[in-house]
Amino acid sequence: MAITIRNRLGRLRRYLRHLGPAHYCPCCRSWIRQFRPHGNPVRPYAACPRCGALERHRLMVRYFRKRTDLFDGRPKRMLHVAPERGLAGMFEEALGRSYVSVDLAAHYHPRLLGDVTALSFPDATFDVIYCSHVLEHVPDDLGAMREFRRVLKPGGWAILQVPMRRTDHTYEDWTMTTPEQRLAAFGQRDHVREYGPDYVDRLRRAGFLVTVEPYGRAQAALTRWRCGLSAGHDVYVCRHAA
């Protein structure tokens, strides 16, 4: 009992420490004083001090709530790849057992372990697929995209997000095999490429009809500041091309 009380008091103190009227995190629905620095190079207002959500997570939560039917209460099955902590709880609360998360390792606490290039699900299993900042880690990204299309129901939709670092074309170099080489070439030790605008062409080759929504730029300046959003984040919405 004493340990439980101390834990609750600790959570209350942490909550009060970050409480403030300036900024709002759509992921944990908290008003906070300030977002925290994160990343390398450091982004000064990136992470929510309560739930850890980053700019892209907060933007996607707004997108899901305002631009999709994900939370309309109708039954739907969702696949979430490499589940982010704050988003996974929100999806599971809304969809219950119809929500499925998968990852190659147990680090993100998925419901299932699996390889995105060889998913274990039957064809046309899911109404919704969400995969964010995963494909840049996958050598056979086209194989993963084709698997997502295979398990997506006709009429369903997938959002497949990647970090867009280049302004010309996607860069790959398979001679870069060590973490140090990949850090120098792609900006992170476990990345195998940097995507450019031709990312859309790769999705189309996998059989998707792709809509690129400039959702970050569509947010009002006050909303971007208050919610800690990036104007540079586009949303890649994929549906069956045929």
N, C-alpha and C positions, 0 to 999 in steps of 0.2 A: 504494500500500500504506500509506504513512504517513498519507494523508488518511483512509483507511478505518479505521485504528486510532484516529485522533483522534476520528472520528465515534462509534465504538463506546464509547470512553472517555467521551465527552460524554454519550451516552445513559445509561451506567452511573452517572455522577455525578448526573444528573437523577433517575434512579430512586432512588438512595440518599438523595438530599436529601429526597424526599417520603415515603420508607418509614417506616411506623410502625404500631403495633398498635391504634390507636383506631378507625379508620374503614375501611370496605370499599366499593370501587366495583364493583358487579356488571358494569359494562360492560367494563372492562379487567381485572377480577378482581385488583385490587391492594389491598393493605392500605396505608393512608396515614395520615399524622399528622393532617391536617386538610383539609377542603374549603375552596375559595377563595371570596372575595366575588365577586358577579356581579350585573349588571342595574342598572336605574334605575327605581325606587329600589333601592338595593343590598340584595341578600340575602346575609347574611354567610357562609353555609355552602352555597353553591350548586354551584360547579364543581369537578370532579375536577382536581387539578393535573397528573395524568398524561395523561388522554385528553380532558379538557374536557367530559365528560358533565355534564349538569345534572340537577336533581331528577327532572324528568319522564322523562328518558332512563333513569335508573337504575330508576325504578319500572316502566317498560315492559319493560325487560329481565327483571326479576323476574317480571312478568306473563307474558311470552312463555314463559319457562322453566317456570313452575309451573302455569299455567292454560290453556295451549294445546298443540296437537299440532305446533307449528312445527318442533321439533327432535327429532321421534320417528324420523327417518331415512327415512320414507316419501316417495316423490317428490311434490313439489308445486311449483307455480309461484307466485312472489310478486312483487307490484308494490310498490315503495317510492318514495313521492313526496318530492322534496326530501331526498335521503338524508343523514342525520346521519352524520358521519364515523365515530364509534365503533360505531354500530349497523350501518352498511352493511357493514363488514368482517366482523362477526359473522354477518350474514345470508348474505353471499356465501360464507363458509367453510362454512356448513351446507348451502347449497342449490346452490352452483356456478352453472352457466349457467342454471338455472331461476330464479335471482334477477334481476330487472330493476328498475333505478332510472330515474326520469324526473324532469326538472325543466324549467322554462321557460328557465333560463339555465344556463351551465356552472359557476357559482360553486360548487355542491356536488359537482361532478365526477360527474354521473349517467352511466349507460351511454347513455341516449337523451335528446334534447331534445324537449320536447312540452308542449302546453297541456292542463291537466287538464279543460278544458271541451270538448275535441275530441281525445280520445285516439285514437291510430292503431291500436289493437289490435282484433282481431275480438271479437265477442260471446263471453262465457263463456270468457275466456282464463286467468284467474287463480284459484287456490285461496285466496290470501291477499292482502289489500291493507292497507298501512299508510301512513297519511297523518297527520302530526302538525304542528299549528301552521302550516297552509298556507291553509285555507279563509278565514281572516280577511283574507287578502291578495287574495282572488279576488272581483271584483265580482259575477259570476254564480255564486255558490256552489251554488245549486240545480242549475245545469247541470253543475257538477263532480260533485256527489253522484250525479246520474243517470248520468253517464259511469262512475263507479265501480261502480254497480249493473249497468250494461250489461256491463262486462268481467269482473265477478265470476261465477264458476261457481255454478250452483245447488248448495247444500250447502257453499259456501265461506263465508268470513267476512272482514269488513273492520273495522279499527279506525281510526276517524276522529276524531282528537283536535283540540280547539281550546282556546285560553285562555278560561276562563269568568270574565268580569270583572263581570258584572251579576247582581243578585239578582232582577230583575223580568222583563225581556224584552230581546230582541236590539235593539240600537240601531244604526240606519243613518241617515246624512244625506248625500245625494248632492251637496249644495252645498259639502261639505268636499272641496276638490280639491287644495289645496297640502299639502306635507309638514307645514308648521307647523300648518295647520288640523286635519289628521288626528292629529297628535301631541296637540293639545289635546282633540280629541273622543274619540279612540279609544285613546290611550296609546302609540301608535307611529306613526312617520312614514309607514309603508307599509301600515298597516291601513286597511280600509274599513268596519269594523263592530266592535262589541263584542257578543259572544254572551251570551245569558242562558239560563234553563232551557228556553225554547221552541226551543232548538237541536234537541232531540229531535224536535219536530214538523216541523222542516225536513227532517230525515233521513227521517221517515216519508212526507212528501210526495214524496220522491224514490223511494219504493218499498221502503224498508228496514223490516225488523222490528228494533227497537233494544232492546238490553239495556244498562242503565247499571249498571256494577259499581263500588261504592265501594271500590276496591282500596286506595287510599291510607289510608283510615280503617281498613281491615281489617288493616293491618300493626301488629304489636306496637310499643309505644313504643320499646323498646330497638332494634328493627330499623330504625325510622324514624330514630333518632338515629345509629346506626352506619353506615347506608347513605346518610344525607342525603336522606331522602324527605319529601315533603309529604303531609300527611293530606288535603289538599283536592283531590287529583287523582282524579277518577272516570275510568273507562274506558268508552268508547262502542263497543260491539260491535254490528256491523250484519250482518244476513243478509237474503236475499231474503224479502220478505213473502209472496210467492206464487210 
